[in-house]
Amino acid sequence: MLYADRLTKELKNVLKRLGMKIVSRNGDVFELTDNHVTFKADMSGYRDFEAISSDEIERIVVRLQKEAEAESRMVSFTNGQAFLRYILLPEEEVNEHMVSADFAAGLKKVVVCTVDDMHIKLFDEKYLQRWAVPKEVAVSAADKNMCRLMDSCEFIETGLRSDLKAVEVEPKYPVFTAAFMACNNFRSKMSKLLGERYIVLAPSSSSVIALENLTRDIADEIGRAVVKEYNTAERPLTTAALVFDRSGITEAGKFTPERSLTK
């Protein structure tokens, strides 16, 4: 009860600052409103009140309010398209209810929604039915938003080896790191740094590195790091080496546990 009293008091202080109020409460689940949208805030995961600050409570409430506002705008493609992005997933993790499109190396672009480019949720096919648009339209809108988001990324030249020019993608919003390589503008951006042909590796959803070349001796060294990251990543993606050139994107092969690059 002491926890609940402290939580309620702090939450009320936060809501007062934000111009919101509590509509109802069921245990640790609060129904809140800003007089425009009403939404629920489940605080049951924050029973150790000392571990959560007033600022964190405010961030949670603001995010939930934005998500509720976004949901109210998802009634049409015109209003909802601004919230669309995509992530990359291995095709075996993609189901028929996801809105997706093929990319390369057995990866698919899967459309998601976000209000802050940090927290995402899957874009359900029910929205396509509501909007009466084909999935290609949603994927295209997501790509335009991703290209704009990619402008906030840093493309940093890194010295893996003295004889190897490489570029790492440092995103402002890490949840989309690997997905940026699927953006329409990625090739033109990277080509300015590495030339018209280069190799891209993305062993996890949180890492992308491009190499100007991949000779046999370099492949053995790089392969060790690729396989290790893939095997230890929270969200592994692929051990494939993707070749980007003027003709498109092809798979040179996949790194095996022995670090060799095989077709």
Accessible surface in RSA format (square Angstrom, percent):
REM  Atomic radii and reference values for relative SASA: ProtOr
REM  Chains: A
REM  Algorithm: Lee & Richards
REM  Probe-radius: 1.40
REM  Slices: 20
REM RES _ NUM      All-atoms   Total-Side   Main-Chain    Non-polar    All polar
REM                ABS   REL    ABS   REL    ABS   REL    ABS   REL    ABS   REL
RES MET A   1   177.85  92.1 132.59  87.8  45.26 107.8 121.36 103.2  56.49  74.8
RES LEU A   2   127.01  70.7 119.90  85.8   7.11  17.9 121.82  85.6   5.18  14.0
RES TYR A   3    32.06  15.0  29.32  16.7   2.73   7.1  29.32  22.0   2.73   3.4
RES ALA A   4    18.65  17.1  18.37  28.4   0.28   0.6  18.51  26.1   0.14   0.4
RES ASP A   5    79.05  55.4  72.12  71.8   6.93  16.4  25.01  58.9  54.04  53.9
RES ARG A   6    89.34  37.5  85.13  43.4   4.21  10.0  41.71  57.0  47.63  28.9
RES LEU A   7     0.00   0.0   0.00   0.0   0.00   0.0   0.00   0.0   0.00   0.0
RES THR A   8    22.02  15.7  22.02  22.3   0.00   0.0  21.99  29.5   0.03   0.0
RES LYS A   9   144.47  70.5 140.20  86.0   4.27  10.2  86.22  77.6  58.25  62.0
RES GLU A  10    39.50  22.7  39.28  29.7   0.22   0.5   3.67   7.1  35.83  29.3
RES LEU A  11     0.00   0.0   0.00   0.0   0.00   0.0   0.00   0.0   0.00   0.0
RES LYS A  12   118.08  57.6 112.59  69.1   5.49  13.1  60.55  54.5  57.53  61.3
RES ASN A  13    64.56  44.5  61.69  59.6   2.87   6.9  12.76  30.7  51.80  50.1
RES VAL A  14     0.00   0.0   0.00   0.0   0.00   0.0   0.00   0.0   0.00   0.0
RES LEU A  15     3.52   2.0   3.52   2.5   0.00   0.0   3.52   2.5   0.00   0.0
RES LYS A  16   173.94  84.9 152.78  93.7  21.16  50.4 101.25  91.1  72.69  77.4
RES ARG A  17   133.68  56.1  94.52  48.2  39.16  93.2  72.10  98.5  61.58  37.3
RES LEU A  18    51.67  28.8  25.00  17.9  26.67  67.0  30.22  21.2  21.45  57.7
RES GLY A  19    52.09  64.2   0.00   N/A  52.09  64.2  37.48 102.9  14.61  32.7
RES MET A  20    23.23  12.0  10.62   7.0  12.61  30.0  12.66  10.8  10.57  14.0
RES LYS A  21   119.28  58.2 116.44  71.4   2.84   6.8  66.33  59.7  52.95  56.4
RES ILE A  22    47.68  27.1  24.03  17.9  23.65  57.0  24.03  17.3  23.65  64.2
RES VAL A  23    79.61  52.4  48.63  44.0  30.98  74.7  53.48  46.5  26.13  70.9
RES SER A  24    54.57  46.1  45.88  61.2   8.70  20.0  42.53  90.6  12.04  16.9
RES ARG A  25    98.78  41.5  62.77  32.0  36.02  85.8  34.55  47.2  64.23  38.9
RES ASN A  26   123.77  85.3 114.64 110.8   9.13  22.0  27.73  66.7  96.04  92.8
RES GLY A  27    51.73  63.8   0.00   N/A  51.73  63.8  41.30 113.3  10.43  23.4
RES ASP A  28    16.00  11.2  10.59  10.5   5.41  12.8   2.59   6.1  13.42  13.4
RES VAL A  29    48.79  32.1  47.02  42.6   1.77   4.3  47.02  40.9   1.77   4.8
RES PHE A  30     0.12   0.1   0.12   0.1   0.00   0.0   0.12   0.1   0.00   0.0
RES GLU A  31    50.82  29.2  49.91  37.8   0.91   2.2   3.89   7.5  46.93  38.3
RES LEU A  32     0.00   0.0   0.00   0.0   0.00   0.0   0.00   0.0   0.00   0.0
RES THR A  33    12.02   8.5  11.62  11.8   0.40   0.9   5.96   8.0   6.06   9.2
RES ASP A  34    22.77  16.0  15.04  15.0   7.74  18.3   8.93  21.0  13.84  13.8
RES ASN A  35   112.59  77.6  77.70  75.1  34.89  84.0  30.40  73.2  82.19  79.4
RES HIS A  36   164.55  89.9 128.16  89.1  36.39  93.1  84.71  87.3  79.84  92.9
RES VAL A  37    24.45  16.1  18.84  17.1   5.61  13.5  24.45  21.2   0.00   0.0
RES THR A  38    73.33  52.2  46.15  46.8  27.18  64.8  24.06  32.3  49.27  74.5
RES PHE A  39    15.72   7.9   7.85   4.9   7.87  20.5  15.72   9.5   0.00   0.0
RES LYS A  40   138.87  67.7 124.60  76.4  14.27  34.0  68.11  61.3  70.76  75.4
RES ALA A  41     0.00   0.0   0.00   0.0   0.00   0.0   0.00   0.0   0.00   0.0
RES ASP A  42    83.53  58.5  64.40  64.1  19.13  45.2  27.74  65.3  55.79  55.6
RES MET A  43     0.00   0.0   0.00   0.0   0.00   0.0   0.00   0.0   0.00   0.0
RES SER A  44    46.54  39.3  38.77  51.7   7.77  17.9  20.43  43.5  26.10  36.6
RES GLY A  45    69.01  85.1   0.00   N/A  69.01  85.1  37.58 103.1  31.43  70.4
RES TYR A  46    72.14  33.7  68.26  38.8   3.88  10.1  42.55  32.0  29.60  36.5
RES ARG A  47   150.97  63.4 139.43  71.1  11.54  27.5  58.62  80.1  92.35  56.0
RES ASP A  48    94.97  66.5  83.46  83.1  11.51  27.2  41.33  97.3  53.65  53.5
RES PHE A  49    31.70  15.9  28.97  17.9   2.73   7.1  28.97  17.6   2.73   7.8
RES GLU A  50   135.28  77.7 102.89  77.8  32.39  77.1  54.81 106.0  80.47  65.7
RES ALA A  51    84.78  78.0  41.89  64.6  42.89  97.6  53.99  76.0  30.79  81.6
RES ILE A  52    11.82   6.7   3.17   2.4   8.66  20.9   5.50   4.0   6.32  17.2
RES SER A  53    61.05  51.6  49.23  65.7  11.82  27.2  49.88 106.2  11.16  15.6
RES SER A  54    33.25  28.1  26.87  35.9   6.38  14.7  25.48  54.3   7.77  10.9
RES ASP A  55    87.72  61.4  85.37  85.0   2.35   5.6  13.30  31.3  74.42  74.2
RES GLU A  56    55.97  32.1  55.97  42.3   0.00   0.0  16.40  31.7  39.56  32.3
RES ILE A  57     0.00   0.0   0.00   0.0   0.00   0.0   0.00   0.0   0.00   0.0
RES GLU A  58    48.55  27.9  48.55  36.7   0.00   0.0   7.53  14.6  41.02  33.5
RES ARG A  59   141.85  59.6 133.88  68.2   7.97  19.0  71.73  98.0  70.12  42.5
RES ILE A  60    11.33   6.4  10.45   7.8   0.89   2.1  11.29   8.1   0.04   0.1
RES VAL A  61     0.00   0.0   0.00   0.0   0.00   0.0   0.00   0.0   0.00   0.0
RES VAL A  62    41.50  27.3  41.47  37.5   0.03   0.1  41.50  36.1   0.00   0.0
RES ARG A  63    55.93  23.5  53.63  27.3   2.30   5.5   8.71  11.9  47.21  28.6
RES LEU A  64    35.36  19.7  33.30  23.8   2.06   5.2  33.31  23.4   2.05   5.5
RES GLN A  65    26.28  14.7  26.28  19.2   0.00   0.0   0.97   2.1  25.30  19.2
RES LYS A  66    90.72  44.3  88.06  54.0   2.66   6.3  42.51  38.3  48.22  51.4
RES GLU A  67    54.61  31.4  50.53  38.2   4.08   9.7  19.81  38.3  34.80  28.4
RES ALA A  68    21.72  20.0   9.50  14.7  12.22  27.8  17.16  24.2   4.56  12.1
RES GLU A  69    76.36  43.8  76.36  57.8   0.00   0.0  17.60  34.0  58.76  48.0
RES ALA A  70     8.72   8.0   8.06  12.4   0.65   1.5   8.35  11.8   0.37   1.0
RES GLU A  71    63.07  36.2  58.16  44.0   4.91  11.7  45.23  87.5  17.84  14.6
RES SER A  72    60.22  50.9  36.86  49.2  23.37  53.8  39.54  84.2  20.68  29.0
RES ARG A  73   101.08  42.4  99.29  50.6   1.79   4.3  30.02  41.0  71.06  43.1
RES MET A  74     6.00   3.1   6.00   4.0   0.00   0.0   5.39   4.6   0.60   0.8
RES VAL A  75    90.30  59.4  77.14  69.8  13.17  31.7  77.14  67.0  13.17  35.7
RES SER A  76    35.27  29.8  33.89  45.2   1.39   3.2  33.25  70.8   2.02   2.8
RES PHE A  77    46.59  23.3  44.38  27.5   2.20   5.7  44.38  26.9   2.20   6.3
RES THR A  78   107.11  76.2  93.36  94.6  13.75  32.8  59.28  79.6  47.83  72.3
RES ASN A  79    64.34  44.4  62.24  60.1   2.10   5.1   3.32   8.0  61.02  59.0
RES GLY A  80     0.00   0.0   0.00   N/A   0.00   0.0   0.00   0.0   0.00   0.0
RES GLN A  81    61.42  34.3  61.27  44.8   0.15   0.4  12.55  26.7  48.88  37.1
RES ALA A  82    54.88  50.5  43.83  67.6  11.05  25.1  47.49  66.9   7.38  19.6
RES PHE A  83    27.69  13.9  27.65  17.1   0.04   0.1  27.69  16.8   0.00   0.0
RES LEU A  84     0.00   0.0   0.00   0.0   0.00   0.0   0.00   0.0   0.00   0.0
RES ARG A  85    29.31  12.3  29.31  14.9   0.00   0.0   0.10   0.1  29.20  17.7
RES TYR A  86     0.00   0.0   0.00   0.0   0.00   0.0   0.00   0.0   0.00   0.0
RES ILE A  87    11.35   6.5  11.35   8.5   0.00   0.0  11.35   8.2   0.00   0.0
RES LEU A  88     3.59   2.0   0.07   0.0   3.52   8.9   0.07   0.0   3.52   9.5
RES LEU A  89    24.08  13.4  24.08  17.2   0.00   0.0  24.08  16.9   0.00   0.0
RES PRO A  90    13.43   9.8  13.43  12.2   0.00   0.0  13.43  11.1   0.00   0.0
RES GLU A  91    92.66  53.2  84.07  63.6   8.59  20.5  16.90  32.7  75.76  61.9
RES GLU A  92   142.84  82.0 102.79  77.8  40.04  95.3  65.80 127.3  77.04  62.9
RES GLU A  93    94.92  54.5  75.22  56.9  19.70  46.9  36.33  70.3  58.59  47.8
RES VAL A  94    27.83  18.3   6.05   5.5  21.77  52.5   6.71   5.8  21.12  57.3
RES ASN A  95    77.55  53.5  66.71  64.5  10.84  26.1  37.67  90.7  39.88  38.5
RES GLU A  96   146.48  84.1 114.92  86.9  31.57  75.2  54.35 105.1  92.13  75.2
RES HIS A  97    98.19  53.7  96.15  66.8   2.04   5.2  69.88  72.0  28.31  32.9
RES MET A  98    31.44  16.3  19.24  12.7  12.20  29.1  20.56  17.5  10.88  14.4
RES VAL A  99     3.96   2.6   1.20   1.1   2.76   6.7   3.74   3.2   0.22   0.6
RES SER A 100    12.06  10.2  11.15  14.9   0.92   2.1   0.00   0.0  12.06  16.9
RES ALA A 101    24.08  22.1  20.24  31.2   3.84   8.7  24.08  33.9   0.00   0.0
RES ASP A 102   107.88  75.6  87.55  87.1  20.33  48.1  33.97  80.0  73.91  73.7
RES PHE A 103    37.32  18.7   8.49   5.3  28.83  75.0  10.62   6.4  26.69  76.4
RES ALA A 104    18.80  17.3   6.80  10.5  12.00  27.3  18.34  25.8   0.45   1.2
RES ALA A 105    19.17  17.6   0.00   0.0  19.17  43.6   4.81   6.8  14.36  38.0
RES GLY A 106    36.97  45.6   0.00   N/A  36.97  45.6  23.13  63.5  13.84  31.0
RES LEU A 107     5.60   3.1   2.23   1.6   3.38   8.5   2.23   1.6   3.38   9.1
RES LYS A 108    46.77  22.8  46.77  28.7   0.00   0.0  23.53  21.2  23.23  24.7
RES LYS A 109    32.52  15.9  32.52  20.0   0.00   0.0   0.98   0.9  31.54  33.6
RES VAL A 110     0.14   0.1   0.14   0.1   0.00   0.0   0.14   0.1   0.00   0.0
RES VAL A 111     0.46   0.3   0.16   0.1   0.30   0.7   0.16   0.1   0.30   0.8
RES VAL A 112     0.47   0.3   0.47   0.4   0.00   0.0   0.47   0.4   0.00   0.0
RES CYS A 113     8.81   6.7   7.60   8.5   1.21   2.8   7.34  18.6   1.47   1.6
RES THR A 114     6.32   4.5   0.16   0.2   6.16  14.7   4.76   6.4   1.56   2.4
RES VAL A 115    36.32  23.9   8.46   7.7  27.86  67.1  13.04  11.3  23.28  63.1
RES ASP A 116    30.03  21.0  16.02  15.9  14.01  33.1  21.44  50.5   8.59   8.6
RES ASP A 117    17.92  12.5  17.60  17.5   0.31   0.7   0.19   0.4  17.73  17.7
RES MET A 118   114.57  59.3  95.41  63.1  19.16  45.6  59.59  50.7  54.97  72.8
RES HIS A 119    82.07  44.9  75.13  52.2   6.95  17.8  55.73  57.4  26.35  30.7
RES ILE A 120    56.42  32.1  26.85  20.0  29.57  71.3  29.07  20.9  27.35  74.2
RES LYS A 121   105.87  51.7  98.61  60.5   7.26  17.3  77.46  69.7  28.42  30.3
RES LEU A 122    84.19  46.9  69.44  49.7  14.74  37.1  69.44  48.8  14.74  39.7
RES PHE A 123     0.67   0.3   0.00   0.0   0.67   1.7   0.00   0.0   0.67   1.9
RES ASP A 124    56.76  39.8  54.14  53.9   2.62   6.2  11.52  27.1  45.24  45.1
RES GLU A 125    55.34  31.8  55.11  41.7   0.23   0.5  10.96  21.2  44.38  36.2
RES LYS A 126   101.16  49.4  97.42  59.8   3.75   8.9  47.73  43.0  53.43  56.9
RES TYR A 127     6.72   3.1   6.72   3.8   0.00   0.0   2.65   2.0   4.07   5.0
RES LEU A 128    24.66  13.7  22.61  16.2   2.05   5.1  22.79  16.0   1.86   5.0
RES GLN A 129   136.84  76.5 109.69  80.2  27.15  64.6  49.29 104.9  87.54  66.4
RES ARG A 130   113.75  47.8  80.21  40.9  33.54  79.9  41.61  56.9  72.14  43.7
RES TRP A 131    19.65   7.9   0.01   0.0  19.64  46.1   3.85   2.1  15.80  25.6
RES ALA A 132    90.17  82.9  54.63  84.3  35.54  80.8  66.44  93.6  23.73  62.9
RES VAL A 133    30.18  19.9  20.91  18.9   9.26  22.3  23.39  20.3   6.79  18.4
RES PRO A 134    79.80  58.2  67.42  61.5  12.38  45.0  79.13  65.3   0.67   4.1
RES LYS A 135    90.24  44.0  86.33  53.0   3.91   9.3  46.21  41.6  44.04  46.9
RES GLU A 136   111.17  63.8 103.67  78.4   7.50  17.9  66.91 129.4  44.26  36.1
RES VAL A 137    52.75  34.7  48.67  44.1   4.09   9.8  51.91  45.1   0.85   2.3
RES ALA A 138     0.00   0.0   0.00   0.0   0.00   0.0   0.00   0.0   0.00   0.0
RES VAL A 139    15.02   9.9  15.02  13.6   0.00   0.0  15.02  13.1   0.00   0.0
RES SER A 140    53.77  45.4  47.11  62.9   6.65  15.3  29.76  63.4  24.00  33.6
RES ALA A 141     7.66   7.0   3.47   5.4   4.19   9.5   6.56   9.2   1.10   2.9
RES ALA A 142     0.00   0.0   0.00   0.0   0.00   0.0   0.00   0.0   0.00   0.0
RES ASP A 143    10.05   7.0  10.05  10.0   0.00   0.0   6.90  16.2   3.15   3.1
RES LYS A 144   129.22  63.0 124.78  76.6   4.43  10.6  71.62  64.5  57.59  61.3
RES ASN A 145    11.69   8.1   8.53   8.2   3.17   7.6   3.16   7.6   8.54   8.3
RES MET A 146     0.00   0.0   0.00   0.0   0.00   0.0   0.00   0.0   0.00   0.0
RES CYS A 147    12.19   9.2  11.44  12.8   0.75   1.8   8.10  20.5   4.09   4.4
RES ARG A 148   151.30  63.5 139.94  71.3  11.36  27.1  70.49  96.3  80.82  49.0
RES LEU A 149    19.65  10.9  16.00  11.4   3.65   9.2  19.48  13.7   0.17   0.5
RES MET A 150     7.45   3.9   5.40   3.6   2.04   4.9   5.46   4.6   1.99   2.6
RES ASP A 151   118.32  82.9  85.17  84.8  33.15  78.4  33.82  79.6  84.50  84.3
RES SER A 152    50.47  42.7  24.19  32.3  26.28  60.5  34.77  74.0  15.70  22.0
RES CYS A 153    13.33  10.1   0.28   0.3  13.04  30.7   0.00   0.0  13.33  14.4
RES GLU A 154   110.16  63.2 106.23  80.4   3.92   9.3  33.84  65.5  76.32  62.3
RES PHE A 155    28.43  14.2   3.31   2.1  25.12  65.4   3.31   2.0  25.12  71.9
RES ILE A 156    73.93  42.1  70.92  52.8   3.01   7.3  73.93  53.2   0.00   0.0
RES GLU A 157    99.31  57.0  76.24  57.7  23.07  54.9  29.29  56.7  70.02  57.2
RES THR A 158    35.07  24.9  23.66  24.0  11.41  27.2  10.48  14.1  24.59  37.2
RES GLY A 159    74.28  91.6   0.00   N/A  74.28  91.6  31.44  86.3  42.84  96.0
RES LEU A 160    72.62  40.4  48.49  34.7  24.12  60.6  51.33  36.0  21.29  57.3
RES ARG A 161    60.42  25.4  49.87  25.4  10.55  25.1  23.94  32.7  36.48  22.1
RES SER A 162   132.51 112.0  79.40 106.0  53.11 122.3  60.53 128.9  71.97 100.8
RES ASP A 163    92.26  64.6  62.19  61.9  30.07  71.1  47.67 112.2  44.60  44.5
RES LEU A 164     6.95   3.9   1.14   0.8   5.81  14.6   1.92   1.3   5.03  13.5
RES LYS A 165    81.19  39.6  73.90  45.3   7.30  17.4  39.88  35.9  41.31  44.0
RES ALA A 166     0.44   0.4   0.00   0.0   0.44   1.0   0.00   0.0   0.44   1.2
RES VAL A 167     0.00   0.0   0.00   0.0   0.00   0.0   0.00   0.0   0.00   0.0
RES GLU A 168    65.76  37.8  65.76  49.8   0.00   0.0   2.91   5.6  62.85  51.3
RES VAL A 169     7.88   5.2   0.19   0.2   7.69  18.5   0.19   0.2   7.69  20.9
RES GLU A 170    80.96  46.5  77.67  58.8   3.29   7.8  14.27  27.6  66.69  54.4
RES PRO A 171    27.83  20.3  10.71   9.8  17.12  62.2  11.13   9.2  16.71 103.8
RES LYS A 172   135.26  66.0 108.52  66.6  26.74  63.7  66.34  59.7  68.92  73.4
RES TYR A 173    43.21  20.2  42.97  24.5   0.24   0.6  15.40  11.6  27.82  34.3
RES PRO A 174    82.15  59.9  79.83  72.8   2.31   8.4  79.95  66.0   2.20  13.7
RES VAL A 175    31.55  20.8  18.92  17.1  12.63  30.4  26.64  23.1   4.91  13.3
RES PHE A 176     0.47   0.2   0.00   0.0   0.47   1.2   0.47   0.3   0.00   0.0
RES THR A 177     1.80   1.3   1.80   1.8   0.00   0.0   0.74   1.0   1.06   1.6
RES ALA A 178     2.33   2.1   2.03   3.1   0.31   0.7   2.03   2.9   0.31   0.8
RES ALA A 179     1.95   1.8   0.77   1.2   1.18   2.7   0.77   1.1   1.18   3.1
RES PHE A 180     1.45   0.7   1.45   0.9   0.00   0.0   1.45   0.9   0.00   0.0
RES MET A 181     1.82   0.9   0.13   0.1   1.69   4.0   0.06   0.0   1.76   2.3
RES ALA A 182     9.61   8.8   0.00   0.0   9.61  21.9   1.16   1.6   8.45  22.4
RES CYS A 183     6.88   5.2   0.00   0.0   6.88  16.2   0.00   0.0   6.88   7.4
RES ASN A 184   115.05  79.3  92.47  89.4  22.58  54.4  23.27  56.0  91.78  88.7
RES ASN A 185    71.09  49.0  70.36  68.0   0.73   1.8   9.87  23.8  61.23  59.2
RES PHE A 186     0.55   0.3   0.55   0.3   0.00   0.0   0.55   0.3   0.00   0.0
RES ARG A 187    77.34  32.5  76.86  39.2   0.48   1.1  26.16  35.8  51.18  31.0
RES SER A 188    65.01  54.9  55.86  74.6   9.14  21.1  48.07 102.4  16.93  23.7
RES LYS A 189    87.89  42.9  85.13  52.2   2.76   6.6  32.05  28.8  55.84  59.5
RES MET A 190     0.00   0.0   0.00   0.0   0.00   0.0   0.00   0.0   0.00   0.0
RES SER A 191    18.21  15.4   9.89  13.2   8.32  19.2   9.21  19.6   9.00  12.6
RES LYS A 192   173.85  84.8 134.62  82.6  39.23  93.4  87.39  78.7  86.46  92.1
RES LEU A 193    47.62  26.5  42.08  30.1   5.55  13.9  44.51  31.3   3.11   8.4
RES LEU A 194    17.10   9.5   0.00   0.0  17.10  43.0   4.65   3.3  12.45  33.5
RES GLY A 195    35.09  43.3   0.00   N/A  35.09  43.3  31.22  85.7   3.87   8.7
RES GLU A 196    86.25  49.5  80.33  60.8   5.92  14.1  34.41  66.6  51.85  42.3
RES ARG A 197   123.06  51.7 113.99  58.1   9.07  21.6  50.61  69.2  72.45  43.9
RES TYR A 198     0.00   0.0   0.00   0.0   0.00   0.0   0.00   0.0   0.00   0.0
RES ILE A 199     5.32   3.0   5.32   4.0   0.00   0.0   5.32   3.8   0.00   0.0
RES VAL A 200     0.40   0.3   0.06   0.1   0.34   0.8   0.06   0.1   0.34   0.9
RES LEU A 201     1.74   1.0   1.74   1.2   0.00   0.0   1.74   1.2   0.00   0.0
RES ALA A 202     1.57   1.4   0.26   0.4   1.30   3.0   0.26   0.4   1.30   3.5
RES PRO A 203     7.01   5.1   7.01   6.4   0.00   0.0   7.01   5.8   0.00   0.0
RES SER A 204     3.07   2.6   3.07   4.1   0.00   0.0   2.55   5.4   0.52   0.7
RES SER A 205    11.98  10.1  10.93  14.6   1.06   2.4   5.53  11.8   6.45   9.0
RES SER A 206    74.25  62.7  55.22  73.7  19.03  43.8  31.53  67.1  42.72  59.9
RES SER A 207    28.78  24.3  25.66  34.2   3.13   7.2  28.78  61.3   0.00   0.0
RES VAL A 208     5.98   3.9   0.26   0.2   5.71  13.8   0.88   0.8   5.10  13.8
RES ILE A 209    27.81  15.8  27.76  20.7   0.05   0.1  27.76  20.0   0.05   0.1
RES ALA A 210     0.01   0.0   0.00   0.0   0.01   0.0   0.00   0.0   0.01   0.0
RES LEU A 211     0.05   0.0   0.05   0.0   0.00   0.0   0.05   0.0   0.00   0.0
RES GLU A 212    67.27  38.6  56.09  42.4  11.18  26.6  10.87  21.0  56.40  46.1
RES ASN A 213    68.41  47.2  68.41  66.1   0.00   0.0  14.58  35.1  53.83  52.0
RES LEU A 214    29.25  16.3   5.66   4.0  23.60  59.3   5.66   4.0  23.60  63.5
RES THR A 215    57.39  40.8  50.07  50.8   7.32  17.4  55.78  74.9   1.60   2.4
RES ARG A 216   216.35  90.8 201.53 102.7  14.83  35.3  84.65 115.7 131.70  79.8
RES ASP A 217    87.52  61.3  71.18  70.8  16.34  38.6  49.92 117.5  37.60  37.5
RES ILE A 218     8.28   4.7   8.28   6.2   0.00   0.0   8.28   6.0   0.00   0.0
RES ALA A 219    10.78   9.9  10.78  16.6   0.00   0.0  10.78  15.2   0.00   0.0
RES ASP A 220    64.29  45.0  62.23  61.9   2.06   4.9  23.03  54.2  41.26  41.1
RES GLU A 221    73.84  42.4  69.40  52.5   4.44  10.6  28.49  55.1  45.35  37.0
RES ILE A 222    15.50   8.8  15.28  11.4   0.22   0.5  15.50  11.2   0.00   0.0
RES GLY A 223     0.00   0.0   0.00   N/A   0.00   0.0   0.00   0.0   0.00   0.0
RES ARG A 224   117.10  49.2 114.58  58.4   2.52   6.0  57.72  78.9  59.38  36.0
RES ALA A 225    61.57  56.6  52.11  80.4   9.45  21.5  58.09  81.8   3.48   9.2
RES VAL A 226     7.34   4.8   6.33   5.7   1.01   2.4   7.34   6.4   0.00   0.0
RES VAL A 227    16.17  10.6  16.17  14.6   0.00   0.0  16.17  14.0   0.00   0.0
RES LYS A 228   146.62  71.5 140.63  86.3   5.99  14.3  88.73  79.9  57.90  61.7
RES GLU A 229    61.18  35.1  57.38  43.4   3.80   9.0  25.41  49.1  35.77  29.2
RES TYR A 230    77.48  36.2  75.19  42.8   2.29   6.0  31.08  23.4  46.41  57.2
RES ASN A 231   103.40  71.3  67.75  65.5  35.65  85.8  24.74  59.5  78.65  76.0
RES THR A 232   103.25  73.4  69.77  70.7  33.48  79.8  62.75  84.3  40.50  61.2
RES ALA A 233    26.65  24.5   4.43   6.8  22.22  50.5  13.55  19.1  13.10  34.7
RES GLU A 234   171.68  98.6 134.09 101.4  37.59  89.5  58.50 113.2 113.18  92.4
RES ARG A 235    89.10  37.4  82.90  42.3   6.20  14.8  57.41  78.5  31.69  19.2
RES PRO A 236    49.09  35.8  43.18  39.4   5.91  21.5  43.18  35.6   5.91  36.7
RES LEU A 237     7.96   4.4   2.15   1.5   5.81  14.6   2.15   1.5   5.81  15.6
RES THR A 238     6.97   5.0   3.37   3.4   3.60   8.6   6.11   8.2   0.86   1.3
RES THR A 239    17.07  12.1  15.58  15.8   1.49   3.6   8.01  10.8   9.06  13.7
RES ALA A 240     1.12   1.0   0.00   0.0   1.12   2.6   0.00   0.0   1.12   3.0
RES ALA A 241     0.00   0.0   0.00   0.0   0.00   0.0   0.00   0.0   0.00   0.0
RES LEU A 242     1.59   0.9   1.59   1.1   0.00   0.0   1.59   1.1   0.00   0.0
RES VAL A 243    11.22   7.4  11.22  10.2   0.00   0.0  11.22   9.7   0.00   0.0
RES PHE A 244     2.31   1.2   2.31   1.4   0.00   0.0   2.31   1.4   0.00   0.0
RES ASP A 245    33.94  23.8  33.88  33.7   0.07   0.2  10.69  25.2  23.26  23.2
RES ARG A 246   197.71  83.0 163.36  83.3  34.36  81.8  67.53  92.3 130.18  78.9
RES SER A 247   102.75  86.8  57.61  76.9  45.14 104.0  57.37 122.2  45.38  63.6
RES GLY A 248    19.39  23.9   0.00   N/A  19.39  23.9  19.13  52.5   0.26   0.6
RES ILE A 249    50.83  28.9  23.71  17.7  27.12  65.4  23.71  17.1  27.12  73.6
RES THR A 250    77.95  55.4  72.64  73.6   5.31  12.7  66.97  90.0  10.98  16.6
RES GLU A 251    53.75  30.9  42.03  31.8  11.72  27.9  17.25  33.4  36.49  29.8
RES ALA A 252    33.26  30.6  17.92  27.7  15.33  34.9  23.56  33.2   9.70  25.7
RES GLY A 253     0.16   0.2   0.00   N/A   0.16   0.2   0.16   0.5   0.00   0.0
RES LYS A 254    81.17  39.6  81.16  49.8   0.01   0.0  61.05  55.0  20.12  21.4
RES PHE A 255     6.88   3.4   0.00   0.0   6.88  17.9   0.00   0.0   6.88  19.7
RES THR A 256    30.33  21.6  28.30  28.7   2.03   4.8  29.98  40.3   0.35   0.5
RES PRO A 257   105.04  76.6  87.93  80.2  17.11  62.2  88.80  73.3  16.25 101.0
RES GLU A 258   124.69  71.6 107.97  81.7  16.72  39.8  63.76 123.3  60.93  49.8
RES ARG A 259    74.70  31.4  73.74  37.6   0.97   2.3   2.32   3.2  72.38  43.9
RES SER A 260    55.16  46.6  45.56  60.8   9.60  22.1  46.31  98.6   8.85  12.4
RES LEU A 261    60.87  33.9  29.87  21.4  31.00  77.9  29.87  21.0  31.00  83.4
RES THR A 262    60.20  42.8  54.84  55.6   5.37  12.8  48.45  65.1  11.75  17.8
RES LYS A 263   198.19  96.7 131.85  80.9  66.34 157.9 129.62 116.7  68.58  73.0
END  Absolute sums over single chains surface
CHAIN  1 A    13807.5      11135.3       2672.1       7074.2       6733.3
END  Absolute sums over all chains
TOTAL         13807.5      11135.3       2672.1       7074.2       6733.3
